[in-house]
Amino acid sequence: MVIQLKYKRIRELREDHDYTQAQIGAQINVPQRAYAYYESGERMVPPPVLSALADFYGVSVDYLLERTDNPKMNL
């Protein structure tokens, strides 16, 4: 059984900030195509990329993974 995750929040955050996939990829040092795979759920987002996205948007990794609706980071 293959589990396919949808990373809805990373897409929503990108669109809410009017960024393209290429722009986000450049900010976190990931090729646009790889970022597109992450957004669509075709590939799992590696922990370092999740951390980079959380830092870029100023939200928690749990928020990105929809484990919480609270975007605040635990510092």
N, CA, C, O and CB atoms as a CASP TS submission, in Angstrom:
PFRMAT TS
TARGET T0000
AUTHOR 0000-0000-0000
METHOD Language model
MODEL 1
PARENT N/A
ATOM      1  N   MET     1       0.842  -1.187   0.000  1.00  0.00           N
ATOM      2  CA  MET     1       0.000   0.000   0.000  1.00  0.00           C
ATOM      3  C   MET     1       0.886   1.249   0.000  1.00  0.00           C
ATOM      4  O   MET     1       1.772   1.387   0.843  1.00  0.00           O
ATOM      5  CB  MET     1      -0.957  -0.001   1.225  1.00  0.00           C
ATOM      6  N   VAL     2       0.648   2.133  -0.925  1.00  0.00           N
ATOM      7  CA  VAL     2       1.406   3.381  -1.018  1.00  0.00           C
ATOM      8  C   VAL     2       0.571   4.500  -0.412  1.00  0.00           C
ATOM      9  O   VAL     2      -0.587   4.705  -0.777  1.00  0.00           O
ATOM     10  CB  VAL     2       1.787   3.707  -2.498  1.00  0.00           C
ATOM     11  N   ILE     3       1.183   5.213   0.514  1.00  0.00           N
ATOM     12  CA  ILE     3       0.509   6.353   1.125  1.00  0.00           C
ATOM     13  C   ILE     3       0.952   7.607   0.394  1.00  0.00           C
ATOM     14  O   ILE     3       2.145   7.890   0.288  1.00  0.00           O
ATOM     15  CB  ILE     3       0.818   6.452   2.654  1.00  0.00           C
ATOM     16  N   GLN     4      -0.013   8.350  -0.106  1.00  0.00           N
ATOM     17  CA  GLN     4       0.306   9.592  -0.790  1.00  0.00           C
ATOM     18  C   GLN     4      -0.183  10.749   0.074  1.00  0.00           C
ATOM     19  O   GLN     4      -1.376  10.881   0.348  1.00  0.00           O
ATOM     20  CB  GLN     4      -0.335   9.638  -2.216  1.00  0.00           C
ATOM     21  N   LEU     5       0.755  11.573   0.491  1.00  0.00           N
ATOM     22  CA  LEU     5       0.416  12.718   1.311  1.00  0.00           C
ATOM     23  C   LEU     5       0.154  13.928   0.431  1.00  0.00           C
ATOM     24  O   LEU     5       0.796  14.109  -0.603  1.00  0.00           O
ATOM     25  CB  LEU     5       1.531  13.013   2.316  1.00  0.00           C
ATOM     26  N   LYS     6      -0.766  14.729   0.839  1.00  0.00           N
ATOM     27  CA  LYS     6      -0.979  16.023   0.191  1.00  0.00           C
ATOM     28  C   LYS     6      -0.476  17.077   1.158  1.00  0.00           C
ATOM     29  O   LYS     6      -0.888  17.127   2.317  1.00  0.00           O
ATOM     30  CB  LYS     6      -2.499  16.257  -0.190  1.00  0.00           C
ATOM     31  N   TYR     7       0.387  17.887   0.682  1.00  0.00           N
ATOM     32  CA  TYR     7       0.930  18.964   1.506  1.00  0.00           C
ATOM     33  C   TYR     7       0.173  20.238   1.166  1.00  0.00           C
ATOM     34  O   TYR     7       0.715  21.174   0.578  1.00  0.00           O
ATOM     35  CB  TYR     7       2.473  19.142   1.279  1.00  0.00           C
ATOM     36  N   LYS     8      -1.095  20.245   1.553  1.00  0.00           N
ATOM     37  CA  LYS     8      -1.993  21.335   1.219  1.00  0.00           C
ATOM     38  C   LYS     8      -1.485  22.682   1.732  1.00  0.00           C
ATOM     39  O   LYS     8      -1.583  23.696   1.041  1.00  0.00           O
ATOM     40  CB  LYS     8      -3.365  21.056   1.779  1.00  0.00           C
ATOM     41  N   ARG     9      -0.950  22.681   2.934  1.00  0.00           N
ATOM     42  CA  ARG     9      -0.545  23.958   3.533  1.00  0.00           C
ATOM     43  C   ARG     9       0.644  24.593   2.828  1.00  0.00           C
ATOM     44  O   ARG     9       0.717  25.819   2.748  1.00  0.00           O
ATOM     45  CB  ARG     9      -0.211  23.759   4.991  1.00  0.00           C
ATOM     46  N   ILE    10       1.568  23.807   2.319  1.00  0.00           N
ATOM     47  CA  ILE    10       2.704  24.456   1.656  1.00  0.00           C
ATOM     48  C   ILE    10       2.232  25.135   0.363  1.00  0.00           C
ATOM     49  O   ILE    10       2.761  26.175  -0.031  1.00  0.00           O
ATOM     50  CB  ILE    10       3.830  23.419   1.350  1.00  0.00           C
ATOM     51  N   ARG    11       1.255  24.547  -0.272  1.00  0.00           N
ATOM     52  CA  ARG    11       0.686  25.185  -1.465  1.00  0.00           C
ATOM     53  C   ARG    11      -0.101  26.438  -1.081  1.00  0.00           C
ATOM     54  O   ARG    11       0.037  27.483  -1.718  1.00  0.00           O
ATOM     55  CB  ARG    11      -0.226  24.196  -2.228  1.00  0.00           C
ATOM     56  N   GLU    12      -0.921  26.329  -0.042  1.00  0.00           N
ATOM     57  CA  GLU    12      -1.718  27.475   0.398  1.00  0.00           C
ATOM     58  C   GLU    12      -0.831  28.645   0.808  1.00  0.00           C
ATOM     59  O   GLU    12      -1.098  29.788   0.438  1.00  0.00           O
ATOM     60  CB  GLU    12      -2.625  27.075   1.563  1.00  0.00           C
ATOM     61  N   LEU    13       0.218  28.365   1.567  1.00  0.00           N
ATOM     62  CA  LEU    13       1.122  29.433   1.990  1.00  0.00           C
ATOM     63  C   LEU    13       1.790  30.092   0.789  1.00  0.00           C
ATOM     64  O   LEU    13       1.894  31.317   0.718  1.00  0.00           O
ATOM     65  CB  LEU    13       2.184  28.885   2.948  1.00  0.00           C
ATOM     66  N   ARG    14       2.238  29.275  -0.146  1.00  0.00           N
ATOM     67  CA  ARG    14       2.887  29.821  -1.343  1.00  0.00           C
ATOM     68  C   ARG    14       1.925  30.720  -2.108  1.00  0.00           C
ATOM     69  O   ARG    14       2.278  31.838  -2.486  1.00  0.00           O
ATOM     70  CB  ARG    14       3.392  28.684  -2.256  1.00  0.00           C
ATOM     71  N   GLU    15       0.719  30.233  -2.335  1.00  0.00           N
ATOM     72  CA  GLU    15      -0.262  31.015  -3.090  1.00  0.00           C
ATOM     73  C   GLU    15      -0.695  32.262  -2.324  1.00  0.00           C
ATOM     74  O   GLU    15      -0.876  33.319  -2.927  1.00  0.00           O
ATOM     75  CB  GLU    15      -1.483  30.157  -3.419  1.00  0.00           C
ATOM     76  N   ASP    16      -0.863  32.158  -1.007  1.00  0.00           N
ATOM     77  CA  ASP    16      -1.245  33.320  -0.194  1.00  0.00           C
ATOM     78  C   ASP    16      -0.203  34.432  -0.261  1.00  0.00           C
ATOM     79  O   ASP    16      -0.533  35.612  -0.142  1.00  0.00           O
ATOM     80  CB  ASP    16      -1.455  32.900   1.257  1.00  0.00           C
ATOM     81  N   HIS    17       1.055  34.047  -0.452  1.00  0.00           N
ATOM     82  CA  HIS    17       2.137  35.030  -0.534  1.00  0.00           C
ATOM     83  C   HIS    17       2.497  35.397  -1.976  1.00  0.00           C
ATOM     84  O   HIS    17       3.459  36.125  -2.222  1.00  0.00           O
ATOM     85  CB  HIS    17       3.365  34.497   0.174  1.00  0.00           C
ATOM     86  N   ASP    18       1.711  34.883  -2.919  1.00  0.00           N
ATOM     87  CA  ASP    18       1.915  35.167  -4.349  1.00  0.00           C
ATOM     88  C   ASP    18       3.311  34.791  -4.851  1.00  0.00           C
ATOM     89  O   ASP    18       3.927  35.531  -5.618  1.00  0.00           O
ATOM     90  CB  ASP    18       1.672  36.635  -4.616  1.00  0.00           C
ATOM     91  N   TYR    19       3.796  33.637  -4.407  1.00  0.00           N
ATOM     92  CA  TYR    19       5.070  33.117  -4.887  1.00  0.00           C
ATOM     93  C   TYR    19       4.818  32.020  -5.904  1.00  0.00           C
ATOM     94  O   TYR    19       3.787  31.348  -5.866  1.00  0.00           O
ATOM     95  CB  TYR    19       5.928  32.590  -3.720  1.00  0.00           C
ATOM     96  N   THR    20       5.764  31.846  -6.809  1.00  0.00           N
ATOM     97  CA  THR    20       5.721  30.712  -7.723  1.00  0.00           C
ATOM     98  C   THR    20       6.498  29.558  -7.084  1.00  0.00           C
ATOM     99  O   THR    20       7.243  29.755  -6.124  1.00  0.00           O
ATOM    100  CB  THR    20       6.314  31.090  -9.131  1.00  0.00           C
ATOM    101  N   GLN    21       6.318  28.379  -7.616  1.00  0.00           N
ATOM    102  CA  GLN    21       7.093  27.237  -7.132  1.00  0.00           C
ATOM    103  C   GLN    21       8.581  27.484  -7.339  1.00  0.00           C
ATOM    104  O   GLN    21       9.394  27.125  -6.487  1.00  0.00           O
ATOM    105  CB  GLN    21       6.661  25.941  -7.846  1.00  0.00           C
ATOM    106  N   ALA    22       8.941  28.089  -8.454  1.00  0.00           N
ATOM    107  CA  ALA    22      10.353  28.371  -8.734  1.00  0.00           C
ATOM    108  C   ALA    22      10.936  29.340  -7.713  1.00  0.00           C
ATOM    109  O   ALA    22      12.079  29.174  -7.288  1.00  0.00           O
ATOM    110  CB  ALA    22      10.514  28.942 -10.147  1.00  0.00           C
ATOM    111  N   GLN    23      10.168  30.347  -7.316  1.00  0.00           N
ATOM    112  CA  GLN    23      10.644  31.310  -6.323  1.00  0.00           C
ATOM    113  C   GLN    23      10.883  30.648  -4.969  1.00  0.00           C
ATOM    114  O   GLN    23      11.894  30.908  -4.318  1.00  0.00           O
ATOM    115  CB  GLN    23       9.642  32.451  -6.172  1.00  0.00           C
ATOM    116  N   ILE    24       9.963  29.802  -4.550  1.00  0.00           N
ATOM    117  CA  ILE    24      10.140  29.108  -3.272  1.00  0.00           C
ATOM    118  C   ILE    24      11.320  28.153  -3.369  1.00  0.00           C
ATOM    119  O   ILE    24      12.148  28.092  -2.461  1.00  0.00           O
ATOM    120  CB  ILE    24       8.852  28.341  -2.872  1.00  0.00           C
ATOM    121  N   GLY    25      11.399  27.413  -4.462  1.00  0.00           N
ATOM    122  CA  GLY    25      12.524  26.508  -4.649  1.00  0.00           C
ATOM    123  C   GLY    25      13.856  27.227  -4.540  1.00  0.00           C
ATOM    124  O   GLY    25      14.790  26.725  -3.915  1.00  0.00           O
ATOM    125  N   ALA    26      13.945  28.397  -5.146  1.00  0.00           N
ATOM    126  CA  ALA    26      15.186  29.172  -5.084  1.00  0.00           C
ATOM    127  C   ALA    26      15.488  29.611  -3.651  1.00  0.00           C
ATOM    128  O   ALA    26      16.648  29.622  -3.239  1.00  0.00           O
ATOM    129  CB  ALA    26      15.097  30.401  -6.006  1.00  0.00           C
ATOM    130  N   GLN    27      14.468  29.966  -2.902  1.00  0.00           N
ATOM    131  CA  GLN    27      14.659  30.418  -1.523  1.00  0.00           C
ATOM    132  C   GLN    27      15.151  29.301  -0.604  1.00  0.00           C
ATOM    133  O   GLN    27      15.917  29.544   0.328  1.00  0.00           O
ATOM    134  CB  GLN    27      13.362  30.986  -0.982  1.00  0.00           C
ATOM    135  N   ILE    28      14.701  28.066  -0.879  1.00  0.00           N
ATOM    136  CA  ILE    28      15.068  26.951   0.006  1.00  0.00           C
ATOM    137  C   ILE    28      16.052  25.987  -0.664  1.00  0.00           C
ATOM    138  O   ILE    28      16.334  24.909  -0.140  1.00  0.00           O
ATOM    139  CB  ILE    28      13.812  26.189   0.438  1.00  0.00           C
ATOM    140  N   ASN    29      16.568  26.392  -1.831  1.00  0.00           N
ATOM    141  CA  ASN    29      17.596  25.620  -2.541  1.00  0.00           C
ATOM    142  C   ASN    29      17.104  24.243  -2.990  1.00  0.00           C
ATOM    143  O   ASN    29      17.770  23.229  -2.782  1.00  0.00           O
ATOM    144  CB  ASN    29      18.812  25.453  -1.656  1.00  0.00           C
ATOM    145  N   VAL    30      15.931  24.234  -3.606  1.00  0.00           N
ATOM    146  CA  VAL    30      15.320  23.014  -4.125  1.00  0.00           C
ATOM    147  C   VAL    30      14.868  23.310  -5.560  1.00  0.00           C
ATOM    148  O   VAL    30      14.255  24.352  -5.792  1.00  0.00           O
ATOM    149  CB  VAL    30      14.108  22.536  -3.218  1.00  0.00           C
ATOM    150  N   PRO    31      15.146  22.441  -6.519  1.00  0.00           N
ATOM    151  CA  PRO    31      14.666  22.683  -7.883  1.00  0.00           C
ATOM    152  C   PRO    31      13.140  22.784  -7.930  1.00  0.00           C
ATOM    153  O   PRO    31      12.440  22.137  -7.151  1.00  0.00           O
ATOM    154  CB  PRO    31      15.146  21.566  -8.819  1.00  0.00           C
ATOM    155  N   GLN    32      12.643  23.594  -8.842  1.00  0.00           N
ATOM    156  CA  GLN    32      11.193  23.795  -8.964  1.00  0.00           C
ATOM    157  C   GLN    32      10.454  22.483  -9.150  1.00  0.00           C
ATOM    158  O   GLN    32       9.394  22.285  -8.558  1.00  0.00           O
ATOM    159  CB  GLN    32      10.883  24.723 -10.129  1.00  0.00           C
ATOM    160  N   ARG    33      10.990  21.591  -9.955  1.00  0.00           N
ATOM    161  CA  ARG    33      10.309  20.309 -10.216  1.00  0.00           C
ATOM    162  C   ARG    33      10.195  19.487  -8.941  1.00  0.00           C
ATOM    163  O   ARG    33       9.151  18.888  -8.683  1.00  0.00           O
ATOM    164  CB  ARG    33      11.062  19.503 -11.294  1.00  0.00           C
ATOM    165  N   ALA    34      11.244  19.450  -8.150  1.00  0.00           N
ATOM    166  CA  ALA    34      11.186  18.716  -6.881  1.00  0.00           C
ATOM    167  C   ALA    34      10.145  19.341  -5.963  1.00  0.00           C
ATOM    168  O   ALA    34       9.371  18.638  -5.314  1.00  0.00           O
ATOM    169  CB  ALA    34      12.572  18.700  -6.189  1.00  0.00           C
ATOM    170  N   TYR    35      10.136  20.681  -5.915  1.00  0.00           N
ATOM    171  CA  TYR    35       9.143  21.365  -5.078  1.00  0.00           C
ATOM    172  C   TYR    35       7.721  21.029  -5.550  1.00  0.00           C
ATOM    173  O   TYR    35       6.831  20.820  -4.726  1.00  0.00           O
ATOM    174  CB  TYR    35       9.373  22.902  -5.107  1.00  0.00           C
ATOM    175  N   ALA    36       7.509  20.977  -6.848  1.00  0.00           N
ATOM    176  CA  ALA    36       6.188  20.626  -7.388  1.00  0.00           C
ATOM    177  C   ALA    36       5.784  19.223  -6.942  1.00  0.00           C
ATOM    178  O   ALA    36       4.625  18.988  -6.599  1.00  0.00           O
ATOM    179  CB  ALA    36       6.189  20.714  -8.933  1.00  0.00           C
ATOM    180  N   TYR    37       6.736  18.292  -6.945  1.00  0.00           N
ATOM    181  CA  TYR    37       6.449  16.929  -6.466  1.00  0.00           C
ATOM    182  C   TYR    37       6.045  16.946  -4.991  1.00  0.00           C
ATOM    183  O   TYR    37       5.141  16.215  -4.586  1.00  0.00           O
ATOM    184  CB  TYR    37       7.680  16.012  -6.668  1.00  0.00           C
ATOM    185  N   TYR    38       6.707  17.770  -4.199  1.00  0.00           N
ATOM    186  CA  TYR    38       6.362  17.847  -2.777  1.00  0.00           C
ATOM    187  C   TYR    38       4.941  18.386  -2.599  1.00  0.00           C
ATOM    188  O   TYR    38       4.151  17.842  -1.828  1.00  0.00           O
ATOM    189  CB  TYR    38       7.374  18.740  -2.021  1.00  0.00           C
ATOM    190  N   GLU    39       4.635  19.449  -3.312  1.00  0.00           N
ATOM    191  CA  GLU    39       3.310  20.059  -3.187  1.00  0.00           C
ATOM    192  C   GLU    39       2.206  19.091  -3.590  1.00  0.00           C
ATOM    193  O   GLU    39       1.150  19.053  -2.959  1.00  0.00           O
ATOM    194  CB  GLU    39       3.227  21.321  -4.038  1.00  0.00           C
ATOM    195  N   SER    40       2.444  18.321  -4.623  1.00  0.00           N
ATOM    196  CA  SER    40       1.413  17.406  -5.125  1.00  0.00           C
ATOM    197  C   SER    40       1.327  16.122  -4.311  1.00  0.00           C
ATOM    198  O   SER    40       0.373  15.356  -4.449  1.00  0.00           O
ATOM    199  CB  SER    40       1.684  17.067  -6.577  1.00  0.00           C
ATOM    200  N   GLY    41       2.320  15.888  -3.466  1.00  0.00           N
ATOM    201  CA  GLY    41       2.324  14.667  -2.676  1.00  0.00           C
ATOM    202  C   GLY    41       2.950  13.493  -3.398  1.00  0.00           C
ATOM    203  O   GLY    41       2.921  12.369  -2.896  1.00  0.00           O
ATOM    204  N   GLU    42       3.522  13.739  -4.580  1.00  0.00           N
ATOM    205  CA  GLU    42       4.164  12.656  -5.315  1.00  0.00           C
ATOM    206  C   GLU    42       5.441  12.195  -4.625  1.00  0.00           C
ATOM    207  O   GLU    42       5.874  11.056  -4.799  1.00  0.00           O
ATOM    208  CB  GLU    42       4.471  13.095  -6.739  1.00  0.00           C
ATOM    209  N   ARG    43       6.037  13.082  -3.845  1.00  0.00           N
ATOM    210  CA  ARG    43       7.220  12.743  -3.050  1.00  0.00           C
ATOM    211  C   ARG    43       7.053  13.317  -1.662  1.00  0.00           C
ATOM    212  O   ARG    43       6.477  14.389  -1.476  1.00  0.00           O
ATOM    213  CB  ARG    43       8.523  13.273  -3.712  1.00  0.00           C
ATOM    214  N   MET    44       7.566  12.586  -0.695  1.00  0.00           N
ATOM    215  CA  MET    44       7.541  13.097   0.677  1.00  0.00           C
ATOM    216  C   MET    44       8.538  14.246   0.800  1.00  0.00           C
ATOM    217  O   MET    44       9.611  14.229   0.196  1.00  0.00           O
ATOM    218  CB  MET    44       7.870  11.967   1.703  1.00  0.00           C
ATOM    219  N   VAL    45       8.162  15.233   1.590  1.00  0.00           N
ATOM    220  CA  VAL    45       9.059  16.363   1.824  1.00  0.00           C
ATOM    221  C   VAL    45      10.089  15.936   2.862  1.00  0.00           C
ATOM    222  O   VAL    45       9.712  15.563   3.973  1.00  0.00           O
ATOM    223  CB  VAL    45       8.271  17.638   2.298  1.00  0.00           C
ATOM    224  N   PRO    46      11.378  15.979   2.534  1.00  0.00           N
ATOM    225  CA  PRO    46      12.406  15.598   3.498  1.00  0.00           C
ATOM    226  C   PRO    46      12.428  16.567   4.685  1.00  0.00           C
ATOM    227  O   PRO    46      12.113  17.747   4.527  1.00  0.00           O
ATOM    228  CB  PRO    46      13.785  15.555   2.818  1.00  0.00           C
ATOM    229  N   PRO    47      12.797  16.076   5.866  1.00  0.00           N
ATOM    230  CA  PRO    47      12.830  16.937   7.054  1.00  0.00           C
ATOM    231  C   PRO    47      13.601  18.249   6.865  1.00  0.00           C
ATOM    232  O   PRO    47      13.121  19.286   7.323  1.00  0.00           O
ATOM    233  CB  PRO    47      13.435  16.180   8.192  1.00  0.00           C
ATOM    234  N   PRO    48      14.772  18.257   6.213  1.00  0.00           N
ATOM    235  CA  PRO    48      15.453  19.546   6.045  1.00  0.00           C
ATOM    236  C   PRO    48      14.649  20.550   5.206  1.00  0.00           C
ATOM    237  O   PRO    48      14.712  21.755   5.447  1.00  0.00           O
ATOM    238  CB  PRO    48      16.806  19.323   5.401  1.00  0.00           C
ATOM    239  N   VAL    49      13.901  20.049   4.230  1.00  0.00           N
ATOM    240  CA  VAL    49      13.081  20.934   3.403  1.00  0.00           C
ATOM    241  C   VAL    49      11.888  21.442   4.210  1.00  0.00           C
ATOM    242  O   VAL    49      11.524  22.614   4.110  1.00  0.00           O
ATOM    243  CB  VAL    49      12.600  20.201   2.123  1.00  0.00           C
ATOM    244  N   LEU    50      11.276  20.562   5.009  1.00  0.00           N
ATOM    245  CA  LEU    50      10.186  21.006   5.879  1.00  0.00           C
ATOM    246  C   LEU    50      10.665  22.098   6.830  1.00  0.00           C
ATOM    247  O   LEU    50       9.972  23.093   7.046  1.00  0.00           O
ATOM    248  CB  LEU    50       9.615  19.819   6.677  1.00  0.00           C
ATOM    249  N   SER    51      11.838  21.909   7.389  1.00  0.00           N
ATOM    250  CA  SER    51      12.398  22.912   8.305  1.00  0.00           C
ATOM    251  C   SER    51      12.651  24.225   7.583  1.00  0.00           C
ATOM    252  O   SER    51      12.361  25.295   8.117  1.00  0.00           O
ATOM    253  CB  SER    51      13.701  22.401   8.935  1.00  0.00           C
ATOM    254  N   ALA    52      13.191  24.149   6.371  1.00  0.00           N
ATOM    255  CA  ALA    52      13.463  25.359   5.595  1.00  0.00           C
ATOM    256  C   ALA    52      12.169  26.092   5.258  1.00  0.00           C
ATOM    257  O   ALA    52      12.113  27.319   5.337  1.00  0.00           O
ATOM    258  CB  ALA    52      14.224  25.012   4.307  1.00  0.00           C
ATOM    259  N   LEU    53      11.135  25.352   4.886  1.00  0.00           N
ATOM    260  CA  LEU    53       9.847  25.978   4.588  1.00  0.00           C
ATOM    261  C   LEU    53       9.241  26.623   5.829  1.00  0.00           C
ATOM    262  O   LEU    53       8.722  27.738   5.765  1.00  0.00           O
ATOM    263  CB  LEU    53       8.877  24.950   4.012  1.00  0.00           C
ATOM    264  N   ALA    54       9.310  25.921   6.954  1.00  0.00           N
ATOM    265  CA  ALA    54       8.778  26.472   8.206  1.00  0.00           C
ATOM    266  C   ALA    54       9.514  27.755   8.570  1.00  0.00           C
ATOM    267  O   ALA    54       8.887  28.739   8.963  1.00  0.00           O
ATOM    268  CB  ALA    54       8.897  25.440   9.355  1.00  0.00           C
ATOM    269  N   ASP    55      10.831  27.753   8.443  1.00  0.00           N
ATOM    270  CA  ASP    55      11.610  28.952   8.738  1.00  0.00           C
ATOM    271  C   ASP    55      11.268  30.085   7.768  1.00  0.00           C
ATOM    272  O   ASP    55      11.121  31.235   8.182  1.00  0.00           O
ATOM    273  CB  ASP    55      13.109  28.639   8.677  1.00  0.00           C
ATOM    274  N   PHE    56      11.141  29.764   6.491  1.00  0.00           N
ATOM    275  CA  PHE    56      10.847  30.775   5.477  1.00  0.00           C
ATOM    276  C   PHE    56       9.511  31.471   5.757  1.00  0.00           C
ATOM    277  O   PHE    56       9.411  32.695   5.666  1.00  0.00           O
ATOM    278  CB  PHE    56      10.824  30.136   4.082  1.00  0.00           C
ATOM    279  N   TYR    57       8.494  30.685   6.098  1.00  0.00           N
ATOM    280  CA  TYR    57       7.165  31.248   6.337  1.00  0.00           C
ATOM    281  C   TYR    57       6.938  31.675   7.790  1.00  0.00           C
ATOM    282  O   TYR    57       5.947  32.340   8.091  1.00  0.00           O
ATOM    283  CB  TYR    57       6.115  30.242   5.944  1.00  0.00           C
ATOM    284  N   GLY    58       7.850  31.297   8.691  1.00  0.00           N
ATOM    285  CA  GLY    58       7.683  31.645  10.101  1.00  0.00           C
ATOM    286  C   GLY    58       6.566  30.874  10.778  1.00  0.00           C
ATOM    287  O   GLY    58       5.850  31.406  11.626  1.00  0.00           O
ATOM    288  N   VAL    59       6.428  29.616  10.394  1.00  0.00           N
ATOM    289  CA  VAL    59       5.399  28.746  10.980  1.00  0.00           C
ATOM    290  C   VAL    59       6.077  27.481  11.502  1.00  0.00           C
ATOM    291  O   VAL    59       7.264  27.259  11.263  1.00  0.00           O
ATOM    292  CB  VAL    59       4.280  28.390   9.929  1.00  0.00           C
ATOM    293  N   SER    60       5.328  26.674  12.203  1.00  0.00           N
ATOM    294  CA  SER    60       5.875  25.423  12.721  1.00  0.00           C
ATOM    295  C   SER    60       5.769  24.314  11.672  1.00  0.00           C
ATOM    296  O   SER    60       4.929  24.365  10.773  1.00  0.00           O
ATOM    297  CB  SER    60       5.144  25.010  14.012  1.00  0.00           C
ATOM    298  N   VAL    61       6.621  23.332  11.807  1.00  0.00           N
ATOM    299  CA  VAL    61       6.544  22.151  10.941  1.00  0.00           C
ATOM    300  C   VAL    61       5.210  21.438  11.180  1.00  0.00           C
ATOM    301  O   VAL    61       4.597  20.940  10.236  1.00  0.00           O
ATOM    302  CB  VAL    61       7.747  21.181  11.205  1.00  0.00           C
ATOM    303  N   ASP    62       4.762  21.386  12.426  1.00  0.00           N
ATOM    304  CA  ASP    62       3.463  20.765  12.718  1.00  0.00           C
ATOM    305  C   ASP    62       2.338  21.453  11.955  1.00  0.00           C
ATOM    306  O   ASP    62       1.396  20.798  11.507  1.00  0.00           O
ATOM    307  CB  ASP    62       3.173  20.810  14.224  1.00  0.00           C
ATOM    308  N   TYR    63       2.432  22.756  11.807  1.00  0.00           N
ATOM    309  CA  TYR    63       1.427  23.485  11.031  1.00  0.00           C
ATOM    310  C   TYR    63       1.487  23.053   9.563  1.00  0.00           C
ATOM    311  O   TYR    63       0.448  22.819   8.945  1.00  0.00           O
ATOM    312  CB  TYR    63       1.642  25.018  11.158  1.00  0.00           C
ATOM    313  N   LEU    64       2.675  22.949   9.011  1.00  0.00           N
ATOM    314  CA  LEU    64       2.814  22.515   7.616  1.00  0.00           C
ATOM    315  C   LEU    64       2.241  21.124   7.404  1.00  0.00           C
ATOM    316  O   LEU    64       1.657  20.839   6.359  1.00  0.00           O
ATOM    317  CB  LEU    64       4.280  22.538   7.195  1.00  0.00           C
ATOM    318  N   LEU    65       2.409  20.263   8.395  1.00  0.00           N
ATOM    319  CA  LEU    65       1.938  18.876   8.287  1.00  0.00           C
ATOM    320  C   LEU    65       0.492  18.708   8.728  1.00  0.00           C
ATOM    321  O   LEU    65      -0.020  17.589   8.777  1.00  0.00           O
ATOM    322  CB  LEU    65       2.820  17.968   9.109  1.00  0.00           C
ATOM    323  N   GLU    66      -0.171  19.823   9.050  1.00  0.00           N
ATOM    324  CA  GLU    66      -1.570  19.824   9.482  1.00  0.00           C
ATOM    325  C   GLU    66      -1.794  19.035  10.767  1.00  0.00           C
ATOM    326  O   GLU    66      -2.857  18.452  10.982  1.00  0.00           O
ATOM    327  CB  GLU    66      -2.443  19.261   8.390  1.00  0.00           C
ATOM    328  N   ARG    67      -0.767  19.031  11.618  1.00  0.00           N
ATOM    329  CA  ARG    67      -0.923  18.403  12.934  1.00  0.00           C
ATOM    330  C   ARG    67      -1.521  19.389  13.926  1.00  0.00           C
ATOM    331  O   ARG    67      -1.969  19.006  15.007  1.00  0.00           O
ATOM    332  CB  ARG    67       0.431  17.881  13.453  1.00  0.00           C
ATOM    333  N   THR    68      -1.523  20.659  13.549  1.00  0.00           N
ATOM    334  CA  THR    68      -2.118  21.712  14.354  1.00  0.00           C
ATOM    335  C   THR    68      -2.613  22.810  13.419  1.00  0.00           C
ATOM    336  O   THR    68      -2.138  22.956  12.293  1.00  0.00           O
ATOM    337  CB  THR    68      -1.099  22.272  15.394  1.00  0.00           C
ATOM    338  N   ASP    69      -3.577  23.575  13.915  1.00  0.00           N
ATOM    339  CA  ASP    69      -4.050  24.732  13.157  1.00  0.00           C
ATOM    340  C   ASP    69      -3.375  26.016  13.643  1.00  0.00           C
ATOM    341  O   ASP    69      -3.643  27.100  13.124  1.00  0.00           O
ATOM    342  CB  ASP    69      -5.577  24.860  13.271  1.00  0.00           C
ATOM    343  N   ASN    70      -2.504  25.888  14.637  1.00  0.00           N
ATOM    344  CA  ASN    70      -1.768  27.019  15.172  1.00  0.00           C
ATOM    345  C   ASN    70      -0.458  27.164  14.408  1.00  0.00           C
ATOM    346  O   ASN    70       0.411  26.298  14.512  1.00  0.00           O
ATOM    347  CB  ASN    70      -1.509  26.847  16.691  1.00  0.00           C
ATOM    348  N   PRO    71      -0.298  28.245  13.639  1.00  0.00           N
ATOM    349  CA  PRO    71       0.922  28.380  12.838  1.00  0.00           C
ATOM    350  C   PRO    71       2.148  28.817  13.641  1.00  0.00           C
ATOM    351  O   PRO    71       3.263  28.791  13.118  1.00  0.00           O
ATOM    352  CB  PRO    71       0.684  29.364  11.736  1.00  0.00           C
ATOM    353  N   LYS    72       1.965  29.214  14.886  1.00  0.00           N
ATOM    354  CA  LYS    72       3.087  29.739  15.670  1.00  0.00           C
ATOM    355  C   LYS    72       4.132  28.673  15.929  1.00  0.00           C
ATOM    356  O   LYS    72       3.828  27.504  16.165  1.00  0.00           O
ATOM    357  CB  LYS    72       2.593  30.304  16.993  1.00  0.00           C
ATOM    358  N   MET    73       5.381  29.125  15.873  1.00  0.00           N
ATOM    359  CA  MET    73       6.510  28.241  16.138  1.00  0.00           C
ATOM    360  C   MET    73       6.732  28.144  17.646  1.00  0.00           C
ATOM    361  O   MET    73       6.529  29.119  18.369  1.00  0.00           O
ATOM    362  CB  MET    73       7.793  28.747  15.422  1.00  0.00           C
ATOM    363  N   ASN    74       7.137  27.000  18.106  1.00  0.00           N
ATOM    364  CA  ASN    74       7.501  26.825  19.514  1.00  0.00           C
ATOM    365  C   ASN    74       8.968  27.183  19.655  1.00  0.00           C
ATOM    366  O   ASN    74       9.842  26.441  19.206  1.00  0.00           O
ATOM    367  CB  ASN    74       7.222  25.358  20.013  1.00  0.00           C
ATOM    368  N   LEU    75       9.232  28.304  20.269  1.00  0.00           N
ATOM    369  CA  LEU    75      10.625  28.749  20.428  1.00  0.00           C
ATOM    370  C   LEU    75      11.079  28.600  21.843  1.00  0.00           C
ATOM    371  O   LEU    75      12.223  28.925  22.162  1.00  0.00           O
ATOM    372  CB  LEU    75      10.789  30.189  19.992  1.00  0.00           C
TER
END
